[in-house]
Amino acid sequence: MDPQKAQHSSESNEHYTPVDLIEAARAVMGGIDLDPATTGAINAAHVKAPRYFTKETNGLDKPWHGRVLLNPPGGAIREGRRVRSVAAMWWDKLVDEWIAGRVEQAVFFGFSVECLATTQDAQFPVVSVPFCIPRKRIQYLQQQDDGTFVPGTAPPHATVIGYLPPDNKEGEARLTAFGQVFSRFGIVRL
């Protein structure tokens, strides 16, 4: 993705997951192995994933494995005459890695339920993606000049939190955990 082609309605497409939601994802999945769209600073401070990719190392071009926390960058890119959501590109990558069995389970932060329903993989049953719609808009973290992270203003759009459970005997228990843990943030549909 060419960052020069990115467009977004806010000052920055950098928005970091709040700590309570990181901990909720960790509780549901039993840990976080990979954060494929992050910075070294937020990973070291809060996510603590043993593997992570940054803008410079481009997670879209790498294989993903394990339990994934994905809060993709915002914005849109122009592909010919078509404008495509950057978050949708990351969702497609996540779904592909999950279907391939490399991603065991994942928690995904998107800007609309449509994002969860618009994968390019025709084999994927999008109607069955469990999700949470938070009761209030999430105040994503912003990095300050001193390197600390503080809650920013709530974005002008809502957020959806999608969950891809393990495709094994543990899947039902993790799905139940997603419902229990994320229901404190909003309405959950399993």
N, C-alpha and C positions, 0 to 999 in steps of 0.2 A: 504494500500500500504506500502510495506517495503521500507523505504528510502535507505537501503543498496543495494537494487536491482536496484535503479534508475541509469540510464546512460544518459549522455548528452555531447554534443560536446563542450560546453563552460565551463568556470570556475564554474558557478553556475546556478541552475535552478530557482533562485530567480530573477525576473525581474518585476518591478512595473510599472503600467500604468502611462503615462505622464498626468500631470494635465489638459492640454487642451482636452485630450480624455475623462478623467473622467467628465469634465464639459459638453462635448458634449453628453455623455451618460445620464447625469443628465437632460440636456435640452430635449432630446428626450423622456425620460421616465417620466419626471415630478418629479424625485427624485430617490434615491437609497435606498432600504430597506435592502439589504443583499449583502455582499461581501464574498462569501464562501471560497475563497482561498487567504488569505492575512496575514498580520501581524498587531498587534495592533498599531505599530508605523505608518505604511502607512495609515491605516484607520483613526487614530486620526489626522494625518497631512493633508490628502487630500481627501480621499473617504468619510469619515464621515457617514458611514452607521450605523444605530442604531443596526444592528446585523451583526456579522462577525464571520468567523471561521478561525482558524490558523492551521498550520501544527500539532500542539499539540491537537487541538480539532477536527481535521479531518472532514471537510465539506462533504466529500463523504459519510459519515455515518449518516448524519443528514438530516431531512426534510428541504426543502427550501420554502420560501414564498415571495410573493410580487415582487418588481422590483429588478432585480439582475444584478450586474456588475460582470462579471467573466473573470479574467485574470489568467488562470490556470498555475501551475508550468510546466516547460518544462521537458524534459527527456523521458525516456522509461523504461518499466519494462519487465522482462521476465516472461511469463506465460507458464510454460512448455517449449515447443519448440518454442513458438511464442513470438515475441517481439512486444509490444504494446505501442503506444504513450500515455503518461500520459495525455496530453491535450485531446486526444480522449476519455479517460475515463471520464474526467470532462464534455466534451460535451455530452456524453451519459446520464450522471446524469442530466444535465440541461434540455435536451430534455424530459427525463422521467418526471421530475418535472413540466415542461410546459404542456405536454400532460395531466398530472393528474390534471391540473388546479391550482396547488399550486403556481407556478411561473406565475405571471401576464404577464410580459414581461422581456426581458433580452438583454444585450449587451455582446457579447462574443469575446475575442481576441484569435485567433488561429494562427498557423504557416503556414497553407495552406488551400486552398479552399477544398481540399480533406477531411480535418478534418470535415467540415460542411456536407459532403456528405457520411460520413461513420458512421452512427448511427447503433446501434445494434437493434433498434426498427423497425421492418419491416413495421409497420403501419405509420411511419413518412414520409411525402412527402418532402424528402430532396431537391428536385429540386426547391422548393418554398422558400427556406431560403434567405431573403434579405441579401446582404452583401456589404461591401466596401473593395476595394483593394487600400490601400494607395499608393500615387504617389512615395513616398520615404520610405525607411525603418524607422521604428519607433525607436527612441532612448528611450528605456525603462529606467526608473529611477533605480539607484543603491543607496543603503544606505551606507553612509560614516561612519567612526568610531565615528564621533561626533553626529550621529543620523540624520543628514540632508540627503535629497535625491537630487541627481544630475543626469542629463542625462548621460547615459553610451554610449558606442559606439553602433552603429547600429548593430543588429545581422546579421549573415551571411545569413540569410533567410528572406523571405518576411513575411508579416503579413496579415491576413484577419480579418475583423471585421464583425461578424455576428449579426443579429438582429432577435429576436423572438418577434413579436408584440402581443398586447392583442387580445384575441379571443372574442371580443365584439364590440359594435358600435364605441368605441373609437379607434379601431385598424387601420382603414383607416387613421385617422388624425395622429396617431403616426407613421405609416409607411411613410406618406408624410414627417413628421418631420425628420425621419431618413434620407431620401433621401436629404432633404435640408441641414441639419446640417452636415452630414458626407461627402457630395460632396465637401466640402472645403478641405478635407484631401485626396480625391482620387476618383476613379471611383466607382459609386454606381450602383448596380443591384437590382431592387426591384422585 
